[in-house]
């Protein structure tokens, strides 16, 4: 079952959901709008290899914004630290963002219960697009769990800023 926006706020105030910083003005009927953080990460190589750690470079988003190119994958991050040990978060791009051709999560919209981080956004645009740090870029919903809870304790736990793929650790 999905939590309503007011229930999300209630659970933030009772420390059952973490959203930091939290602004009541970003509550929707059944979600919370989150913002794009200050940095992006891009891969240096044109060809990526899941068996190795792929080199990246960090980009600080300037006040005038940063122009995304459609041929690149950008790893952004939420400005907020978010998560819960009791509810499952799912992230989506805001419809306003989709209407200008920006995907903010290529595959990873389901966040594991117990993952409390600045979440990495896997961003791709369909045409050149300028993004700004602090812009409302996506929304998170929180869902109740049925059954025994096993908290996430994986390789991305506690992340701050954009995290590149750690899939090479799986080999």
LUMNUMI-401395 format. One line per 2 residues: number of its first residue (from 1); their letters; for each residue x, y, z of N, C-alpha, C. Coordinates in Angstrom, 2 decimals. Layout:
BEGIN
NUM> a> X,Y,Z,X,Y,Z,X,Y,Z ~ ...
end
This chain:
BEGIN
1> xx> 0.85,-1.17,0.00,0.00,0.00,0.00,0.90,1.25,0.00 ~ 0.54,2.23,-0.78,1.32,3.46,-0.89,0.91,4.44,0.22
3> xx> 1.88,5.16,0.76,1.58,6.18,1.76,1.13,7.46,1.07 ~ 0.19,8.15,1.68,-0.23,9.46,1.19,0.86,10.48,1.51
5> xx> 0.81,11.62,0.87,1.77,12.69,1.14,1.76,13.10,2.60 ~ 0.57,13.25,3.17,0.48,13.65,4.58,1.02,12.57,5.51
7> xx> 0.85,11.29,5.12,1.39,10.19,5.92,2.92,10.16,5.81 ~ 3.46,10.49,4.62,4.92,10.61,4.47,5.44,11.67,5.44
9> xx> 4.79,12.82,5.45,5.21,13.89,6.36,5.15,13.44,7.81 ~ 4.07,12.77,8.18,3.92,12.26,9.55,5.07,11.30,9.90
11> xx> 5.42,10.41,8.96,6.48,9.43,9.20,7.86,10.08,9.22 ~ 8.05,11.19,8.49,9.31,11.94,8.58,9.43,12.55,9.97
13> xx> 8.34,13.16,10.46,8.37,13.80,11.78,8.52,12.78,12.91 ~ 8.10,11.52,12.69,8.26,10.49,13.73,9.54,9.66,13.51
15> xx> 10.38,10.10,12.56,11.68,9.44,12.27,11.55,8.02,11.73 ~ 10.42,7.68,11.13,10.25,6.38,10.48,10.66,6.44,9.01
17> xx> 10.70,7.64,8.46,11.21,7.90,7.11,12.22,9.03,7.24 ~ 13.35,8.88,6.55,14.36,9.95,6.52,14.23,10.71,5.21
19> xx> 14.05,12.01,5.29,14.18,12.93,4.17,14.84,14.17,4.76 ~ 16.11,14.37,4.38,16.90,15.45,4.97,17.72,16.17,3.91
21> xx> 17.47,17.45,3.68,16.47,18.29,4.35,15.06,17.98,3.85 ~ 14.09,18.29,4.70,12.68,18.06,4.41,11.96,19.40,4.34
23> xx> 11.17,19.60,3.28,10.38,20.81,3.11,8.92,20.42,2.86 ~ 8.00,20.75,3.77,6.59,20.40,3.57,6.03,20.88,2.23
25> xx> 6.57,21.94,1.66,6.08,22.45,0.38,6.33,21.46,-0.77 ~ 7.19,20.45,-0.56,7.50,19.49,-1.62,6.66,18.21,-1.52
27> xx> 5.68,18.21,-0.60,4.76,17.07,-0.46,3.71,17.15,-1.56 ~ 3.42,15.99,-2.16,2.34,15.83,-3.15,1.27,14.93,-2.53
29> xx> 0.16,14.67,-3.24,-0.88,13.82,-2.66,-0.38,12.43,-2.21 ~ 0.58,11.82,-2.92,1.09,10.51,-2.50,2.59,10.36,-2.79
31> xx> 3.33,11.48,-2.75,4.77,11.43,-3.00,5.44,12.68,-2.43 ~ 6.76,12.70,-2.54,7.55,13.85,-2.12,8.48,14.19,-3.27
33> xx> 8.51,15.46,-3.69,9.41,15.91,-4.74,10.81,16.06,-4.18 ~ 11.81,15.48,-4.88,13.20,15.66,-4.45,13.97,16.46,-5.49
35> xx> 15.13,16.97,-5.07,15.92,17.90,-5.87,17.22,17.25,-6.37 ~ 17.72,17.80,-7.45,19.00,17.37,-8.01,20.13,17.96,-7.17
37> xx> 21.10,17.12,-6.81,22.25,17.55,-6.04,23.23,18.39,-6.86 ~ 24.38,18.68,-6.27,25.34,19.65,-6.83,26.33,19.07,-7.82
39> xx> 26.43,17.74,-7.90,27.47,17.15,-8.75,26.91,16.09,-9.68 ~ 27.60,15.92,-10.78,27.34,14.87,-11.75,28.61,14.07,-11.92
41> xx> 28.47,12.83,-12.33,29.62,12.00,-12.65,29.40,11.46,-14.06 ~ 30.46,11.46,-14.87,30.39,10.87,-16.21,31.55,9.90,-16.37
43> xx> 31.32,8.89,-17.18,32.37,7.92,-17.47,33.32,8.49,-18.51 ~ 34.62,8.24,-18.32,35.64,8.74,-19.25,35.68,7.96,-20.55
45> xx> 35.55,6.64,-20.47,35.69,5.80,-21.65,34.37,5.70,-22.41 ~ 34.49,5.57,-23.72,33.30,5.41,-24.55,32.72,4.01,-24.39
47> xx> 33.60,3.03,-24.20,33.17,1.64,-24.01,33.34,1.29,-22.54 ~ 32.26,0.85,-21.92,32.28,0.48,-20.50,32.35,-1.03,-20.36
49> xx> 33.04,-1.50,-19.33,33.24,-2.92,-19.10,32.78,-3.26,-17.68 ~ 31.74,-4.11,-17.53,31.24,-4.43,-16.20,32.22,-5.23,-15.34
51> xx> 33.28,-5.80,-15.94,34.25,-6.58,-15.17,35.35,-5.73,-14.56 ~ 35.35,-4.43,-14.87,36.39,-3.57,-14.30,35.76,-2.30,-13.74
53> xx> 36.53,-1.61,-12.91,36.07,-0.32,-12.41,36.31,0.71,-13.51 ~ 35.23,1.29,-14.01,35.32,2.25,-15.11,35.63,3.64,-14.56
55> xx> 36.59,4.31,-15.17,37.01,5.63,-14.70,35.92,6.67,-14.96 ~ 35.80,7.58,-13.99,34.80,8.64,-14.08,35.46,9.98,-13.76
57> xx> 34.73,11.03,-14.08,35.14,12.37,-13.64,33.93,13.05,-13.04 ~ 34.20,13.91,-12.07,33.16,14.62,-11.35,32.97,16.01,-11.95
59> xx> 31.72,16.42,-12.10,31.37,17.73,-12.63,30.55,18.46,-11.58 ~ 31.00,19.63,-11.19,30.22,20.49,-10.29,29.25,21.29,-11.15
61> xx> 27.96,21.24,-10.83,26.97,21.97,-11.62,27.09,23.46,-11.27 ~ 27.45,24.31,-12.26,27.59,25.73,-11.97,26.22,26.41,-11.79
63> xx> 26.23,27.61,-11.27,24.97,28.33,-11.00,24.17,28.57,-12.28 ~ 24.86,28.67,-13.43,24.15,28.88,-14.70,23.64,27.56,-15.30
65> xx> 23.82,26.46,-14.57,23.35,25.16,-15.02,24.41,24.43,-15.82 ~ 24.10,23.18,-16.15,25.03,22.34,-16.92,24.24,21.71,-18.06
67> xx> 24.82,21.78,-19.27,24.15,21.26,-20.46,24.43,19.77,-20.63 ~ 23.37,18.96,-20.54,23.48,17.52,-20.77,23.41,17.25,-22.27
69> xx> 24.19,16.25,-22.71,24.19,15.83,-24.11,23.48,14.49,-24.24 ~ 22.72,14.28,-25.31,21.96,13.03,-25.45,22.81,11.78,-25.63
71> xx> 24.07,11.92,-25.98,24.92,10.74,-26.21,25.62,10.25,-24.95 ~ 25.36,10.85,-23.82,26.07,10.51,-22.58,25.12,10.05,-21.48
73> xx> 25.69,9.25,-20.60,25.01,8.88,-19.37,25.59,9.75,-18.26 ~ 24.72,10.36,-17.49,25.15,11.20,-16.37,24.64,10.57,-15.09
75> xx> 25.52,10.47,-14.12,25.12,10.02,-12.80,24.97,11.26,-11.93 ~ 23.76,11.54,-11.54,23.49,12.65,-10.63,23.17,12.08,-9.26
77> xx> 22.69,12.91,-8.38,22.28,12.43,-7.06,21.21,13.34,-6.50 ~ 20.46,12.78,-5.56,19.46,13.58,-4.87,20.18,14.52,-3.91
79> xx> 19.63,15.71,-3.76,20.17,16.62,-2.75,19.85,16.09,-1.36 ~ 18.70,15.47,-1.24,18.24,14.95,0.03,18.86,13.58,0.33
81> xx> 19.07,13.32,1.59,19.35,11.97,2.08,17.98,11.39,2.41 ~ 17.68,10.22,1.83,16.33,9.66,1.99,16.40,8.16,2.22
83> xx> 15.36,7.64,2.81,15.23,6.20,2.99,14.41,5.87,4.22 ~ 14.28,4.56,4.48,13.51,4.10,5.63,13.87,2.65,5.95
85> xx> 13.77,2.31,7.22,13.93,0.93,7.64,12.58,0.23,7.74 ~ 11.50,0.95,7.44,10.15,0.39,7.57,9.34,0.42,6.28
87> xx> 9.71,1.30,5.34,8.95,1.48,4.11,9.88,1.38,2.90 ~ 9.34,0.92,1.78,10.12,0.77,0.56,9.93,2.01,-0.32
89> xx> 11.02,2.74,-0.61,10.93,3.90,-1.50,11.01,3.48,-2.98 ~ 10.26,4.16,-3.80,10.34,4.01,-5.25,10.46,5.42,-5.81
91> xx> 11.44,5.63,-6.72,11.64,6.96,-7.30,11.18,6.98,-8.76 ~ 10.75,8.17,-9.16,10.31,8.41,-10.53,10.71,9.84,-10.90
93> xx> 10.85,10.06,-12.17,11.02,11.43,-12.63,9.68,12.14,-12.53 ~ 9.74,13.42,-12.28,8.50,14.21,-12.30,7.98,14.27,-13.74
95> xx> 6.69,14.33,-13.92,6.15,14.37,-15.28,6.64,15.61,-16.03 ~ 6.84,16.72,-15.33,7.37,17.93,-15.97,8.76,17.70,-16.53
97> xx> 9.56,16.86,-15.87,10.91,16.54,-16.32,10.84,15.60,-17.53 ~ 9.96,14.62,-17.48,9.77,13.72,-18.62,9.29,14.46,-19.86
99> xx> 8.51,15.49,-19.67,7.97,16.26,-20.81,9.02,17.11,-21.51 ~ 10.20,17.25,-20.88,11.31,17.92,-21.58,12.40,16.91,-21.94
101> xx> 12.05,15.62,-21.87,12.92,14.58,-22.40,14.04,14.09,-21.51 ~ 13.89,14.20,-20.19,14.94,13.74,-19.28,14.45,12.52,-18.51
103> xx> 15.21,11.43,-18.62,15.00,10.24,-17.81,15.94,10.35,-16.63 ~ 15.44,10.13,-15.41,16.32,10.26,-14.24,16.69,8.91,-13.62
105> xx> 16.06,7.85,-14.05,16.45,6.51,-13.60,16.24,5.56,-14.77 ~ 17.34,5.08,-15.30,17.25,4.21,-16.47,16.65,2.86,-16.07
107> xx> 17.07,2.29,-14.96,16.49,1.02,-14.52,16.18,0.96,-13.05 ~ 16.87,1.72,-12.22,16.80,1.51,-10.77,15.81,2.45,-10.09
109> xx> 14.53,2.11,-10.15,13.54,2.94,-9.47,13.15,2.40,-8.10 ~ 13.39,1.11,-7.87,13.08,0.49,-6.59,14.29,0.62,-5.67
111> xx> 14.12,1.29,-4.55,15.18,1.47,-3.56,14.96,0.44,-2.46 ~ 16.01,-0.28,-2.08,15.86,-1.31,-1.05,15.54,-0.69,0.30
113> xx> 14.70,-1.39,1.04,14.38,-0.99,2.41,15.68,-1.00,3.22 ~ 15.91,0.05,3.98,17.14,0.17,4.75,18.24,0.95,4.04
115> xx> 18.04,1.27,2.77,19.01,2.08,2.03,18.71,3.55,2.32 ~ 19.58,4.19,3.08,19.36,5.59,3.47,20.57,6.37,2.98
117> xx> 20.39,7.06,1.86,21.49,7.69,1.12,21.03,8.94,0.41 ~ 22.00,9.61,-0.19,21.71,10.45,-1.34,21.69,9.44,-2.49
119> xx> 20.57,9.30,-3.16,20.44,8.27,-4.18,21.02,8.74,-5.50 ~ 21.71,7.84,-6.17,22.28,8.13,-7.49,21.17,8.07,-8.52
121> xx> 21.14,9.08,-9.38,20.19,9.16,-10.49,20.92,8.82,-11.78 ~ 20.37,7.91,-12.56,20.97,7.52,-13.84,20.27,8.33,-14.92
123> xx> 20.90,9.41,-15.33,20.22,10.41,-16.15,20.63,10.33,-17.63 ~ 19.60,10.44,-18.47,19.81,10.46,-19.92,18.75,11.37,-20.52
125> xx> 19.16,12.23,-21.46,18.22,13.14,-22.10,18.08,12.79,-23.58 ~ 16.95,13.13,-24.17,16.71,12.82,-25.58,17.17,13.93,-26.52
127> xx> 17.41,15.12,-25.98,17.99,16.24,-26.73,18.76,17.09,-25.73 ~ 19.65,17.99,-26.20,20.41,18.80,-25.24,19.48,19.48,-24.23
129> xx> 19.88,19.44,-22.98,19.03,19.94,-21.89,19.90,20.48,-20.76 ~ 19.57,21.66,-20.29,20.30,22.28,-19.18,19.63,21.88,-17.86
131> xx> 20.45,21.45,-16.91,19.95,21.11,-15.57,20.62,22.01,-14.54 ~ 19.95,22.17,-13.41,20.41,23.06,-12.35,20.41,22.33,-11.01
133> xx> 21.42,22.56,-10.25,21.47,22.03,-8.89,20.29,22.60,-8.10 ~ 19.63,21.75,-7.37,18.49,22.19,-6.54,17.16,22.15,-7.26
135> xx> 17.15,21.86,-8.57,15.86,21.82,-9.27,15.07,20.60,-8.83 ~ 13.75,20.74,-8.75,12.87,19.62,-8.42,12.87,18.69,-9.63
137> xx> 13.44,17.50,-9.45,13.68,16.63,-10.60,12.89,15.32,-10.55 ~ 12.57,14.86,-9.35,11.88,13.58,-9.24,10.99,13.53,-8.03
139> xx> 10.35,12.38,-7.86,9.50,12.19,-6.69,9.70,10.78,-6.14 ~ 9.52,10.68,-4.86,9.65,9.41,-4.16,8.32,9.05,-3.53
141> xx> 7.97,7.79,-3.66,6.80,7.24,-2.97,7.31,6.22,-1.95 ~ 6.52,5.97,-0.93,6.88,5.00,0.09,5.77,3.97,0.21
143> xx> 6.16,2.70,0.28,5.23,1.58,0.26,5.42,0.72,1.50 ~ 4.31,0.19,2.01,4.38,-0.70,3.17,4.89,-2.07,2.73
145> xx> 5.44,-2.79,3.68,6.05,-4.10,3.42,5.20,-5.17,4.09 ~ 5.01,-6.28,3.40,4.34,-7.44,4.00,5.38,-8.54,4.14
147> xx> 5.50,-9.07,5.31,6.48,-10.13,5.55,7.68,-9.61,6.34 ~ 8.61,-10.53,6.59,9.81,-10.20,7.36,10.68,-9.20,6.61
149> xx> 11.20,-8.22,7.32,12.05,-7.19,6.72,13.51,-7.56,6.91 ~ 14.25,-7.55,5.82,15.70,-7.70,5.85,16.27,-6.42,5.25
151> xx> 16.99,-5.64,6.08,17.47,-4.33,5.65,18.64,-4.44,4.68 ~ 18.67,-3.51,3.73,19.76,-3.41,2.77,21.07,-3.11,3.50
153> xx> 22.12,-3.80,3.10,23.45,-3.55,3.65,24.47,-3.80,2.54 ~ 24.23,-3.21,1.37,25.05,-3.47,0.20,26.13,-2.44,-0.05
155> xx> 26.72,-2.56,-1.22,27.89,-1.76,-1.59,27.62,-0.27,-1.76 ~ 26.37,0.13,-1.89,26.06,1.56,-2.07,25.54,2.21,-0.78
157> xx> 25.45,1.44,0.31,24.91,1.96,1.57,25.73,3.16,2.06 ~ 25.04,4.20,2.49,25.69,5.39,3.04,26.26,6.32,2.00
159> xx> 25.93,6.11,0.73,26.55,6.93,-0.32,26.11,8.39,-0.26 ~ 27.05,9.22,-0.60,26.83,10.66,-0.73,27.38,11.07,-2.08
161> xx> 26.60,11.82,-2.84,27.01,12.18,-4.18,26.75,11.02,-5.13 ~ 27.01,11.24,-6.43,26.75,10.18,-7.41,27.75,9.03,-7.27
163> xx> 27.24,7.82,-7.30,28.07,6.62,-7.18,28.11,5.91,-8.53 ~ 29.31,5.65,-9.01,29.44,4.89,-10.26,29.16,3.42,-9.97
165> xx> 28.96,2.65,-11.04,28.64,1.24,-10.90,29.76,0.49,-10.19 ~ 29.35,-0.38,-9.29,30.28,-1.26,-8.57,30.05,-2.72,-9.00
167> xx> 29.48,-2.91,-10.19,29.16,-4.25,-10.65,30.41,-5.12,-10.78 ~ 31.57,-4.52,-10.99,32.82,-5.29,-11.09,33.07,-6.11,-9.82
169> xx> 32.52,-5.70,-8.70,32.68,-6.45,-7.45,31.90,-7.76,-7.46 ~ 30.97,-7.90,-8.39,30.14,-9.11,-8.48,30.87,-10.25,-9.22
171> x> 31.95,-9.93,-9.91,32.67,-10.96,-10.69,33.71,-11.66,-9.84
end
